[in-house]
Amino acid sequence: MKGQKGFTLIELLVVIAIIGILSSVVLASLNSARAKGSDAAVKSGLANMRAQAELFYDGNGQSYANLCDSTQFAAMLAQATSTGGSGACFADANGWSASAGLKGQGGYWCVGNSGASKAVTTQVTATSSCQ
């Protein structure tokens, strides 16, 4: 019996515990990477909305009025918010702002006609903008 080779129960349990700890670290970093990727998609979508808004402005007699109601702009906002959560848009004849929720950072990402593109704590409304 002295010549038997193999692992003891304690050795096997230690190896299983180490594997469990390493896998939990990998999964935690993977979730963080997913949230960052989702936030990047929201920011990219809102940046694309800025170009669409300028095309709307040129084709609408130098006015942003009814921008948020346009089919293309509404679809772009829906696409941007599909990964981040809720979104909001405000536009009048002189300007516009749009925001969408962020997963990783929390809060909202806001863009507008002033060129602003930044994180904010609340969604845009008729009385607030990204400026």
C-alpha positions in Angstrom: 0.0 0.0 0.0 2.9 2.4 0.5 3.7 2.4 -3.2 0.3 3.8 -4.3 0.4 7.0 -6.4 -2.3 9.6 -6.6 -3.8 12.7 -5.1 -5.2 13.1 -1.7 -8.7 14.5 -1.1 -7.1 17.7 0.4 -4.9 18.3 -2.6 -7.9 17.9 -5.0 -10.0 20.3 -2.9 -7.2 22.9 -2.9 -6.9 22.7 -6.7 -10.7 23.1 -7.1 -10.7 26.1 -4.7 -7.9 27.8 -6.7 -9.8 27.2 -10.0 -13.0 28.7 -8.4 -11.2 31.8 -7.3 -9.5 32.4 -10.6 -12.7 31.9 -12.5 -14.6 34.4 -10.3 -11.9 37.0 -11.0 -12.2 36.4 -14.8 -16.0 36.7 -14.7 -15.9 39.9 -12.7 -13.5 41.5 -15.3 -15.6 40.2 -18.1 -18.8 41.9 -16.8 -16.8 45.2 -16.4 -15.7 44.9 -20.0 -19.3 44.3 -21.2 -20.5 47.4 -19.4 -17.7 49.5 -20.9 -18.5 48.1 -24.4 -22.2 49.0 -23.9 -21.3 52.5 -22.9 -19.1 52.9 -25.9 -22.0 51.8 -28.2 -24.2 54.4 -26.6 -21.6 57.2 -27.0 -21.0 56.2 -30.6 -24.7 56.1 -31.4 -25.2 59.6 -30.0 -22.2 60.9 -31.9 -23.8 59.7 -35.1 -27.0 61.4 -34.1 -25.2 64.8 -34.2 -24.4 64.3 -37.9 -28.1 63.3 -38.6 -29.3 66.4 -36.8 -27.1 68.7 -39.0 -28.5 67.0 -42.1 -32.0 67.6 -40.7 -31.1 71.2 -39.9 -30.0 71.9 -43.5 -33.0 70.2 -45.0 -35.5 71.8 -42.7 -34.9 75.5 -43.5 -32.1 76.1 -40.9 -34.3 74.9 -38.0 -34.1 72.0 -35.5 -37.9 72.1 -34.9 -39.5 68.6 -34.9 -36.0 67.0 -35.0 -36.9 64.5 -32.2 -40.0 63.5 -34.1 -38.2 62.6 -37.3 -38.2 58.9 -38.2 -34.4 58.6 -38.6 -33.5 60.5 -35.5 -36.0 58.6 -33.4 -34.7 55.3 -34.8 -31.1 56.4 -34.0 -32.1 57.3 -30.4 -33.8 53.9 -30.0 -30.7 52.1 -31.3 -28.4 54.1 -28.9 -30.6 53.3 -25.9 -31.0 49.6 -26.7 -27.9 48.8 -24.8 -27.8 51.6 -22.2 -31.4 52.0 -21.0 -33.6 55.1 -21.4 -33.1 58.0 -23.7 -34.5 61.5 -24.1 -34.5 64.2 -26.8 -35.4 67.9 -26.8 -35.4 70.1 -29.8 -36.7 73.6 -30.7 -36.0 75.8 -33.7 -32.6 77.0 -32.4 -31.1 73.8 -30.8 -31.3 70.2 -29.7 -30.0 67.9 -27.0 -30.3 64.1 -26.6 -29.2 61.8 -23.8 -29.1 58.0 -23.2 -28.4 56.0 -20.1 -25.0 54.5 -19.4 -24.5 51.1 -17.8 -20.9 51.1 -16.6 -20.5 54.7 -15.5 -24.1 55.3 -14.4 -25.8 58.5 -15.3 -26.4 59.6 -18.9 -24.3 60.6 -22.0 -25.5 63.8 -23.5 -24.9 65.4 -27.0 -26.2 68.6 -28.5 -25.9 71.1 -31.3 -23.4 73.1 -29.3 -20.8 70.4 -29.8 -21.1 69.2 -26.2 -20.6 65.5 -25.6 -20.4 64.6 -22.0 -21.6 62.6 -19.0 -24.5 64.2 -17.1 -26.5 63.1 -14.0 -30.0 63.7 -15.4 -31.6 63.3 -18.8 -32.2 66.3 -21.0 -35.5 68.1 -20.7 -37.0 71.3 -22.2 -35.2 73.3 -19.6 -31.8 71.5 -19.6 -29.3 70.8 -22.2 -25.7 69.4 -22.5 -24.1 72.8 -22.6 
